[in-house]
Amino acid sequence: MSETKITQLPKSEVKIEFTITLEEAKPYLDEAVKDLTTAKPIAGFRPGKATYEDAKRAFGEMKILETALERMVRAFYVKTILSEGIDTIGSPAISVEQLVPGQPIKFTVIAPVEPKVMEFPDLTKCRVTIKPHNIKDEQVDDAIKEMRKMRRTEARVDRAATMEDLVLIDLEIKKDRVILEGGVSRDYRVYLNENHYVPGFTKQLEGIKTDEERTFTLPFPTEHYQKHLAGQQVDFTVKVKGVFELQLPEANDEFAKGVGIESLIKLREKLKENLTIEAEQKSQEAGEIELLEKVVDGASFSEIPDLLVNEEVRRMLAELQQGIEEQGAKWQDYLSSIKKTMDELKIEFVPQAMRRIKAAIFIKALAKKENITTSEEEADKEVDRILTHIKPEDKETRERVSSAEYREYVAVQLRNRKTVEWLKGMCIGMRNE
């Protein structure tokens, strides 16, 4: 008989030590033989039909053990946590103590145990206030101005550039008379009224004309991501290839019709409506965050496993890195610009990771406490809705969304959403006042 020893560890972790006899391991070894001889058939046998002894001679007994190990670990681990009622969460850490031909197989699994809400706060006293939003005419004016900018035209002019113009230039950047890496740009467009260039750069171009050349020196920002240039004096050589006046369309009925609205008055009304909806959505999101922070701070939890915290931190870093790269920036350049290492970011993310974990635990526990569930019909309806947005030819994505695992994920998300809505209803201050 196999032996299983379960030990509760600090910080909501459990250690399970397994000793598996060769007799109990045999079904998994047979499956490993089938896998090996299917992938690489042995002469004289059909794929997957060789005997254990023939496979042992062909591949070695150690190879069979190694191939069987993952399936064996998973099977005994799952069987144990189900039979013992252990609620594990996250990814377990696995170590193999003994994997020797002819000997019992010994391995240990250390798994984070799902933390518990030890005490719920008094939800009737939770209060989060969301104030109504009154969009002002100035905000509508700003929105129209942005729309006009999006439809602006560029007209070449034969005059000196003003700070409202665009200049097209060839640019060289040098340090100690040596061109910097990436320091040559052709047909570089510079909007003189924008401020994301090196400080003082656009001001140096004020009054410049077509075919004029200027050389000037400016310090790179002290916080520049290229540390060897931060704060250093750098030489710029600019040759203007054209000055362009940025002409904005007049805000009138014709402009409104150009964006599909019958008149300027109607456009202003529509913008005000959209701005109000956007502001209310942001307020609702901020209110939910504040609400969850309050209930989490008011609740008490069992210890949070380190493995779970580390996993959440890795997820947060991956989300941040993906966002940076989607904006066209390089991850290492971003780290240099904020003057932090990966390890420093990980440490900074720990408190936020803890809060995210606690919020998820709280919502799950509250749903169970208040018997908030998702019906099969609701889950099916949401999966069908998602499928309508996936192209028929994208079979791989459609199969994934149609899978039982994804359906379960959808059901959990719907349950969480319903639980948050229930929670908002309990906190009377969530109503607009």
Residue, then its C-alpha position, 0 to 999 in steps of 0.5 A: m500500500s502507498e503511504t501518504k503523510i500530510t503536514q500543515l505548514p505555516k502561511s496556509e500551505v500543506k505538505i503531502e509526502f507520497t510513497i508509491t509502491l511498484e505495484e500501484a505504479k504499474p498502471y502508470l508505467d504501462e501507460a508510459v510504455k504505450d506513450l514511448t512505443t507509440a512515439k518511437p515504435i520498436a521493430g517487430f511491434r505495432p505502435g504502442k503494443a510493445t511489452y514492458e520488458d521490450a520497452k525497458r531494453a529499448f529505452g531503459e527503465m529510468k526513461i519509463l519511470e521519468t515518462a510515468l512520473e508526471r501522470m502519476v504525481r498528478a493522479f495521486y495528488v488529485k486523489t488525495i486532496l479530494s479524499e481529504g477535502i483539502d482546498t488547494i489553490g495555485s500551482p504546487a511545488i513538487s520535489v522527487e526524493q526517490l526515482v530508482p528502478g525497482q524501488p518505491i517512488k517517493f515525492t513531495v508536494i507542497a501546495p498553497v491552501e485556499p485562504k479563508v475569510m475568518e470573519f466578515p465585516d458588518l456590511t450594513k455599515c459599509r458606505v461608499t458614496i458616488k456623487p452625480h456628475n454634471i458635465k460642464d460646457e467647457q468639457v464639451d468644448d474640449a471634446i469638440k476641440e479634440m475632434r477638430k484636431m483629429r480632422r485637421t489639415e496640414a497646409r505648407v506655408d512660406r513663412a517662419a514657423t510659429m508655435e502652432d505649426l508643424v515642421l518637417i525636419d532632418l535631425e542629427i543628435k551628437k554627443d562630443r561630435v559623435i552621432l548617437e545611436g538612433g540619433v539620425s532621423r529623416d522627415y521627422r515631424v515636430y508639432l511645436n505646441e506639443n511638449h513630449y520632446v526634449p525640454g526646450f527643443t520645440k522652442q529652438l525651432e520657433g521662427i525657423k523657415t524652410d531650408e534653414e539649418r540650426t544647431f543648438t545644445l540642450p541637456f537631456p532630462t536627468e530622468h532619461y532612460q538612457k542613463h549615460l545621457a541623462g543630464q548630459q549636454v547634447d548637440f542637435t542639428v536641424k534642417v527644415k524641409g517644410v513648415f506646415e500650418l495646422q488648420l482646424p475645421e470650423a465647429n459648425d453644422e457642416f462639421a457635425k454632419g461630417v461626423g454623422i450628426e445633423s447639427l452642432i447643437k445635436l453634436r454637443e448634446k450627444l457629446k454631453e451624454n457620452l461624457t456623462i456616461e463615461a464619467e458615471q462608469k468611471s465613478q462606478e468603477a472607482g466606487e467598486i474599488e473603494l467598496l472592495e477595499k473597505v470590506v477587505d480591510g474590515a474582514s479577517f483572513s487566514e494566512i496568505p500562502d507565499l506561493l499564491v502571492n508570488e504567482e499574483v505578482r508574476r501575473m501583475l508583472a506580465e500584465l504590466q509588461q504586455g501593456i508597455e510592449e503594446q504601446g511600442a516600448k521596450w520592457q528594459d527601456y521602461l525599467s531604465s526609465i523608472k530606475k527600478t529592477m525586476d526584483e524591486l518591482k516585485i517587492e513593490f507589487v506585493p501589497q497590491a497582490m495581497r489586496r487582489i488575492k484577499a478581494a478574490i477570496f472575499i467575493k468567493a466566500l461571500a457568494k458561498k455565504e449568501n448562496i449566490t450562484t450562476s445557473e447553467e442557462e446564464a453561463d450558456k447564454e454568456v458563452d453564446r454571446i462571446l462566440t458571436h464576436i469570434k470569426p467562424e474561421d477562427k476555429e481554435t478560439r471557438e473551440r477554446v471558448s466552447s470548452a467545459e473549462y472556459r464555460e466554468y471560468v465564465a460561470v465564475q466570472l458571472r457569479n463574481r459580478k452578481t456578488v459585487e452587485w449584491l454587495k453594492g446593494m448592501c452598501i447604501g452609500m453606493r446610491n447617487e446622492 
